Amino acid sequence: MSDPLEAGPLESGPLEEVADDTRPPHAGPLSQISAALVALAVGVAGAIGSVALGLGRMTQPGPGLWPFAISVVIVVLSAVLVVTGRKLEDTERFSKASLLTAAGLVTLILLAWLLPLIGFEIPSLLLVFVWLRWLGRESWRTSIVVSVLTVAAFYLLFVVLLQVPLPRLI
């Protein structure tokens, strides 16, 4: 009888080979540095926008303090990635799967655009639904139920309990 702690199929290496075979090919250092520069630009834009909102003081933080802090972290990490990016090989080439990421970004931009116009309820509901149904490939029932429950939970948390002044219909 063999010992269950002895080398088994997971230690033989095929799992690692399969994982490497299914991965998209590497995009190269230029893509890595380009992505880092885009993130750096987003961080700088976020920091500028945060300062425009007002940072406040340490005893009375303004609305731009936390976005500013996050933007500074993005800038620092992006700058490090610009310097070290030439040596890294973890950037993947764009493929059909990359379109899902682009679709997610477009829906976030639509959310930001619709939020002040019609409130957070409908755009948030649509965002969660689209992400679940088409990006996550969940069933219709799951997508509808989770979308409604998510928006209801956010409404209760932010509007009712925390009294955050969100643009809203209700």
N, C-alpha and C positions, 0 to 999 in steps of 0.2 A: 504494500500500500504506500502511495507516495505522500510526502509531507505537503500540506496545503501551503506552507510558507516558502516552499522551493520556487524556483523561477517558473513563471507561468507565461501565458501568451502576452500579458501586458509588458513583461520585461524583455521580450524578444525583439522589440523595435518596430513591428509592422504598423502599430498605431501612429507612431511618429511619422513614418513614411507616408501613410494615408493622409495625415493632416497636411503635410507639405505638398502632396499632389493636388489637393483640392483648393489650395490657396491660390489666389490670383498672382500673376508674376509681379516682381518688384518694379516700382516705377523709377527708381534711381534717385540720386542725390539732388538733382535739380527740382524734382517734385517735392522732396522733403523740405528743401529750403524755401520753395515757393509757398508751400502750405504754412510754414513758420512765419513768413513775411505777411501773409494774409491775416493770420492770427495776431501778429504784432500790430498791424494796421487797425484791426477791430479793437484791440486793447487800448490803443492810443485814442481812437474815436470815442470809446466808452469813457475813458478818463476825462477827455475834454467835455463830453456831455454831462458827466457827473459833476464837474466843477461848475458848469452852468446851472445845475440844479441847486447848488449850494452845499458845501460840506459841513457847515455849522461848526460847533466846537465840541471838544471831547465831553463836556458836561451836557451839551444839548446838540446831539448830532443832527445834521440836516439830511434831507432826502437823498442827497448824492453821496453820502459817506460810504455806505456799503457797496454801491456800484463802483465807486472810485477804488476801494480796496480790492475788489475783485478784478477790476481793470488793470491795476498795478501788478497783481499776480500774473495775469495773462501776459502782460508786457514782459515781465521778467522771465517767465517760462518760455515765451516765444523767442526772446533774445538768446537764451541758452540753446534753444533748438536751432536757431540760425547758425550758431557757432559750431554745434556738434552734429548738425544734420547731414553733413557730407559723408560722415562715417557710418550712418545708420542705414539699415536695409529693410525697415519695416513699413515703408510706404507702398501701397498697392496701386497698380494702374487702374485707371477708370474703366469700368465695365458696366454691364446692364444693372448690376447690383448697386452701383454708385448712383443710379437714377433714383433709387428709393431714398437715399440720403438727400438728394436734391429736392425731391418731393416733400420730404419732411421740413426742409428749410423754407420752401415756398409756402407751406401751410403755416409756419410760424410767422412769416412776414405778413401773410393775409390776416392772421389773428391780431397782430400788432396794428394793422391798418384798420380793421373793423372794430376793434375794441372801443375807441372813442366815439365811433359813429352809432353803434347799436348796443353797446354794453358788452359785458363779458360772457353772459349766459349762452347766447346762440353761437358766437364764434368758438367758445371753449368746447361746447357740445359737439360742434362740427369737427373741431381739431381732434378731440379724443376719438370720435367715431371714425374719422378717416384713418388715423394712425392705427386703430385696432383692426378695422375691416380690411383696408387695402394694403397698408404697410405691414401689419402684423398677421394678416390673413386669418383673423378670428371669424367665428360664425356671425350671422346677422344678429341673432338673439344676444349673444355675448357682447357684441359691439354696442348694441342699443342699451342694454341694461347697465353695462359698466360706464358708458358715457353719461347716462342720466345720473347714476349714483355718484360719479366723480364730480360732476358740476354741482350737484346738490351738496356734497360734502364740502367743496370749496366755498359755496355760498354760505353754508352754516358757519364754517370756520372763519372766513375772512369778513363777510358782511355782518353776520349776526353776532358772533362771539368777539372778534377782534375789532369790529367796526371800522374796517379799512374802507376809505371812500373810493370804491371802484365804480367806473361807469357801468350802469346796469339798467335793465328794463323794468325789473320788479322793484 
